[in-house]
Every structure is written in C-alpha cells, then in structure tokens.
Amino acid sequence: MHGENVRPNTPTPSSTPAPALGTLLVDTSRADRVGEFRGVAGPYWSLRPVWGGAEWEVEPRHVRPAVLIEQLRARTARLNARSRGEVL
C-alpha cells in the first residue's frame, strides 16, 4: 500500500491511450477537478463530474489518474448529492 496516495510527478503524455470509461481522473488545468472519463472528442478527453452535470473537455496532458483519497472524496460527494436529491 506504500505510495498509493502519492501523486505522480509527471503528467499523462498525450500519446497515452484513453482510459476505460468511468475511470476517475484529475484535471490539473482546473484546480485538480476530479471527473469521470466519458470518451474522446478529437484531441480532447471528455470528463464529467462524478455527481453529474455538464461534461468538459481537457487535453490529455493535463490529466492524471485520481489517487485513492481523491476517488473517495469524489464518490462521497456523489453520495451526498444523491441523498439531497440532486442526482439519481
């Protein structure tokens, strides 16, 4: 378990293949906003907030995998929004 919550030092290179749908990623160009991978749109990757909402596009070089604590926070935010009736 050593190093699971350590952020990678290098950004994801643009030549990296797209992750699986639903993978939680961090957009480093938007204050480390966590999003769920939704697909590829030209040179950009489409991400969506975990709790729902509008997708946004980001260059793959500004994306990195979410570490465990970021995944937990995002999933907790979704559950809280769901309990308030904001998402299904």
Secondary structure as GFF3:
##gff-version 3
##sequence-region A 1 88
A	DSSP	beta_strand	24	27	.	.	.	ID=ss1
A	DSSP	beta_strand	33	41	.	.	.	ID=ss2
A	DSSP	beta_strand	44	48	.	.	.	ID=ss3
A	DSSP	beta_strand	56	58	.	.	.	ID=ss4
A	DSSP	three_ten_helix	60	62	.	.	.	ID=ss5
A	DSSP	beta_strand	63	65	.	.	.	ID=ss6
A	DSSP	alpha_helix	68	83	.	.	.	ID=ss7
###
